[in-house]
Amino acid sequence: MSPLTAGVVASLVSYASTFTIVLTGLSAVGATSAESASGLLALCVVQAVLSVVLSWRYRMPLAFSWSTPGAALLATSDATHTFSDAVGAFVVAGLAASLTGLIPAFGKLVGKIPLPVASGMLAGILLPLCLLPLTAVPQMPIAVVVVLLTWLILTALSPRWAVPGALAAAIMFLTLFPDQTVSTAAAATGAAFLWTTPTFHPSVIVGLGVPLFLVTMISQNLPGLSMLSSFGYKNVPARTIFVASGLSSMMAAPFGGHAINLVALSAAITAGPEAHPDQSKRWTSSLSSAGAYAILGVTGSLIAPFLTGSGLILLGAVAGLALLSALTSNLATAFTNPKTRLPAAASFLVVVSGITVVHIGSAFWGIAAGVVLMAVTRVNRLLSARRSSLLHGWVTVSSHAARAAGVFMMASNSTGVKRPRAAWRRRRW
């Protein structure tokens, strides 16, 4: 897959899989259909600009998207406030993200996450997506089989074109057999910017703004940084990412956008080897991803038939195929070293479980479990090493003492010193 194709595939899959969650979340906090569509448009445009600027500046695949966990948080919130109050909470959440980037200790803390734990966490995130081609078979057997056969044939002939070929097969099938159930939410995506003046209500800021910031930071930004690290990118500008994404969120908020963050799942496509074998050339995938997002935001209503019903199923299956290489590489990194397999396994299993505690997703708890077990195993290794050192020292001292005793006996015999028993025997005779 070329970087251009990887970026388009990542944006299309991400948009198709989560845009309905964004619209539902904005509607739940009091937005009208027009305001919800404006929020989606603002998110697409602002995150596209941010992706281009930072990717060009650092020559890394720094792609950005909206906060899907944040949108899910909005969808479950109690809409006892006005939409302008919610917009004020969006602004506060973006401000908190920017302030986080200004604290150096936080960036150092992110850099200390062990690679096996991060890889285990990422593998846990990717596993459910990689199962989508299989779970889609009972729902659309003919279409999914066509997509899988296309992928298998191109994998044998030209692996780089396997995923684009599968995507083309899916779009062709959807064109020939269009889904007749197009949601009104999808039709509403072709919209214009609508300004909403934010109002700041303390209870809404505490109840919505602070959780939105925490969920976005823990469930999206941290896994996104870990994803880049797992693909070998060094010196990722974490602080700049936090500050820029926070400021971008504040810019999109008055138009209805809730939060923007570094991509996590899509980074497996744009930053992985599927984008380009040469790591230094993968950053261009973020440019094509940004262009695709901008087009999707402006002309979303034109592609609605491909983004609902059967389209979501087929595009999800293609996404699973595209992420297979990322899953295998993260599993290999997580479980290569026998000393770190237990923490990596804990991180992997916690993420796969999908648990959510205090509105924090399983990605954070997977990292937490892995880090705790990593610390426990290190303490165990230190204690074992100390015990071995003490045992070795005791054996060494005993050996030296025995050797010294032997030397003393040999020296006594050589100087004519007689033992008392032998002298007594001579006097007796």
N, C-alpha and C positions, 0 to 999 in steps of 0.2 A: 504494500500500500504506500502511495506517495504521501508526503506531508499535506498536500492540498486535499487529497481525498480523505485522509485521516481527520482533518479538521472539520470538513463538511459532515462526515459520518458522525463524529462526536457531537456536533451541535444539533444535527437532525434527531439523533437518538435521544439526547438529553431533553430537547424541546418537546418531542413527541411523548416522552415518558412522564413529564412532570408539569406541563403547562396547565393542565386541568386542576392540579393541586393548588397552583398559584391563584387561579381564578376563584376557586372555591374558598380559599383562605381569605382573600381580599373581600369577597362577598360576605363572609362570616363576621368580619369586623366592621360592617356597615357600608361597604362600597356599593354603588350602583353598577350595573353591567358596563356602562360607559367608563366609569372610574376604574373598574377592574381591568378593562381592556387597555386603558391609558397606563395603568401600572405595569402591565405586561410589556407594553411597547417601550416604556421608559427603561425597564430592566434590560431588555434586549439591546437597546441603543447604547446605554451607558456602559454596560459590561463589555460590549464590543469595542468601544473606544478605549476602555481601560486595558483590555487584552492586547490591543495593538501597541499602545504606548509602552507598557512594561515589557512585553515580549521583544520589541524592537530595541529597547534600552539595554536589557540584560542578555539578549540572545538565548533565552530559555523559553520553553513552551508554557508560559504563564497565562493560562486560560482562566476566565472568570465566568461565573454563572450566578443565578439567583439561589437563595437558600431554600432548598426543598424542605429540610426539616423545619426551618422557620415558617414556611407556608403551611406545613402540617400543624404547627403550633397555633397559627392563626385560625385554622379551620376548627380547632377544638376549643377556642377561647369563648368566653361569655360576652356576647355582643350587647353589653349594657351601656355602651358609650357611643359617641359619634365617630364617624370616619376621620374627622379632623383630629380627634384625640389619638386615634390609632396612628395617624401620620406623625403626630408629635412623638409617639413612642418609637416609630421607625427612625426618626432623626436622632433620638437619644441613643438607640442601639448602634447607629453608625458612628456617633461621637465616641461611644465607649470602645468600639473597635479601633478607632484612630488613636485613642489614648493608650490602648494596649500596645500598639506598635511603638510608642514612645518610651516604653519601659524596657531597658536593655536586659534585665533579668529574665523576662519572659522569653525573649529570643534564645537566650542561653539554655533555658529549660527545655524548649522545643528541640534544640540540637542534641540534648542528652538522651533522647528517646532511643533505646537500643534498636539496632537495625532488625534483628530477628523478631522482636516484638512488633515493630511497625509492619514488617512483611507479613507476619501472621494476621495482624489486624486487617491489612489490605486483602489478603487472601480470603478472609471471612466476609469482607464486603463484596468481593467479586464472585464468590461461589454461587449465591442465589441468582445472580445475573447470568452466569454461565449455564445454569440449569434451565433457563428460559426456552432454548430450542427444544428441550425434551418435554417440558410442561406444555408447550404450545401444540404438540402433535395431536393430542385428543381434541383440541378446539378447532384446528384448521389442518387436518392431516394432509390433504393434497398440497396446499400452498407451502406448508413447512417442509414437506418431503422434497418439493421442487427446489426450495432454497437450500436445503442440506445437500442435495445431489449437486447443485451448482457449486457450492462451496467445496465439496469433496473433489470434484473434477478439476477445479482450478487450483486446489491445493496440490494436486499431483502434477499439474502442468506448469503453473506459475503462482506460487504461494502469495506473492505480493498482491495479486489481483483477486484472491479468493473472496475476501470480505466485500470489496466493491462489486464483484460479480453477484454475490448473494444479495446485496442491497438492490442491485439493478433487477434481479429476478423478483424480489419482493415488490418493488414499485411497479414492474410490468404486470404482475398478477393483480395488484390492486387497481391498476388502470383498466384491465380487461374485465375484472369482476369487482366493481366499486361497492363499497359499503353504503347501504341506503340509510343508515342511522347516523347522521351528522348532528352532533350536539349543538345546542344554541350557544354554549360557552365557546365552542370552537369558532362558530360563525362570528362571534363578537370580537375576535382578535384583530380584525382590520379596523383600527380606530386611530384617533388623534390624541395629542397630549392634552390633558385636562389638569389645571392647577388646583390644588387644595391647600389652603393656608393651614399650617399645623397649629394645633393648640396643645398646651402641655398640662395634662391633668396628673397630679401626683400618683393617684391609685392606678391609672392606666400605665404610667411609666414603670412603676414597680411591678405590676401584674403582667404587663405585656412587653415593655421595652427591655427590661433586664433579662427575662427568660429568652427573648428573641436573640439578644446579644450572646448569651451563654450557649444556646443551642447552635447558633451559626458558627461560633468560634470553635467549639469542641467537636461538633459533628461534621464540619466541612473544612474549615481552614487547616486544622491540625492534620487530618487525614490527607489533605491535598499536599501539604509540605512533606509528609511521610512518603507519599506516592512519588514525588519528585526525587526524594533522597533514595528510595529503593531502586530507581532507574539510573542512579549514579550521578545525579546533579549535585555539585558541591557549591557551597556559599550561596544558597538560595536566599534572596533578600527578604527574609520573613518580616522584619519590621516595616520595610517599605510596602510590602503586600498588605499588611494589616492597616497601615495608615491610608494607603490609596483606596483599598476596598471600603474602609469606613467613610472616607470623604465621598466616594462614589455613591454609597448608600444614602448619604445625606442629600446628595444632588438629586437622586431618583425619588426620594421620599415624597416631596410635594406633588409629584405626578402620580403617586400611588405605588411606587416600588418599595418593597418591604426591606430587603437586605441583599447585598451582593457579596460573594465570597470566592475564594480560589476553588476551582473545581477539584473534586476528589475522584469520583468514578470515571468521569470522562478523561481524566489525565492518563488513565491506563491506555487510552487510544492515542492521544496527542503526544504523550511523552514517552511511550513505549517503543520497542523495536519495530512494531508494525508500522509506525509512522515513517521511519527511515532507519536503515542500519547504522548510519553515522549519527551519533548523538548530537553533534554540533549543528546538524541541519534540521533537527526536529522542531525547532522553535517556529519555523514558518507555518507549522500546522495551526498554531494559535491565530495566525493572521487569517487563514481561510475559515477557521472556526468563528472568528469575529465577523467576517463578512457574511457568513451564513446566518449568524444570529441577527444581524442587522436586517437582512432580507426577510427572515422569518418574522421579525417584529413588525415590519412594514406591510408585508403581503401574507400575513398569517392566514387570512380567510381563504386565500387561493389554494392552500395545501391542506385545508381542513379534512377533505376526504381521506387523506393518508394518515391522519393523526387521531383517529377515533376508531373504536370497535376493532375490526380485524386489522387495521393498519397498526395499531399499538401492539398487537400480538406479533405480527410479522417483524416489525422493526425491533421489538424486544428480542426476538430470536436472532436477528442479525447482530444486535449488540452483544448477545452472549457469545456468538462465534468470534466476534472481534476481540473479546476480552479473554479468550482462552490462553493466549500466549502470556498475557500479564498474570493470569492466575498461576500458571505453571512456574513462571520465574519467581513469583513471590513465595510459593510453596517451597521451591528449591532453596531460596535464601533463608527462609524461616527454619528449615529443618536440616540444613547441612551440618551444622556444628552440634555434636551430641550434647555438649554442655548447656546449650541454650534451647534445646528442643522442648523442655517442659514449659518454660515461659511462653515460647512461641505457640505451643499447642493451647495453652490457656487463653491467650489473646485471640487465637483463631476461633475457638469454641464459643467464647463469650460473644463475639461479634455475630457468629452464625446463629446464636440463640435469638438474636433480635430483641433482647430485653431493653426496656426503657424505664429508667428510675429518675424521678423528679424532673421529668421532661428532658432528660439527657439520654441520647441514643446509645446503642450498644458499642459503637466505635470507641467512644471515650472509655467505657467500662472495660472494653477489651484491652486498651492500652494500659489502664490502671491495673488490671489483673496481671498482665504480662510484666509490668515494671515491678510490682510487688513480688511476684515469683522470681524475677531476675535478682532482686535484692536478697531474697531468702536463699537462693541457690549460691549466690556469691558468699554470703555469710557461712553457709555450710562448707564451701570449698576452703574458705579461710580457716575455719575451725579444724577441718580435716588436715590441712597443711600444717597447722600448728601442732596438732597431735602427732603427726608423722615426724615433725621436726624434733619434738620432745622425745619421742621413742628412739629416733635415730641418735639423739644426743646421749640418752641413757645407755644405749648399746655401745656407743663409741667410748664413753667413760668407762664402762665395765670392761671393754676390750683393752683399753689402755691400762687399767688397774691390773688385770690378769697378766698382761705383758710385763708390767713393771715388777710384779711378784716373781715371775719366772726369771727375769733378769737378775733380781736380787739373789735368788737361790743359786743361780749359776755362778754369780760373783762370790758368794760365800764358799762354795765348794772349791773354787779355784784359788782362794787365798788361804786355805788350810784351816778354816774355822770348823771345829768339830762340834757335832751336835751333842748335847748332854747325855743322851742315852748311850751313844757309842762310847763316850769316855767312861761311863760307869761300868760298862762291860769289860773294858781293858783293865781297870783297876781290880775287878773281881778275879780275873784269871792271873 
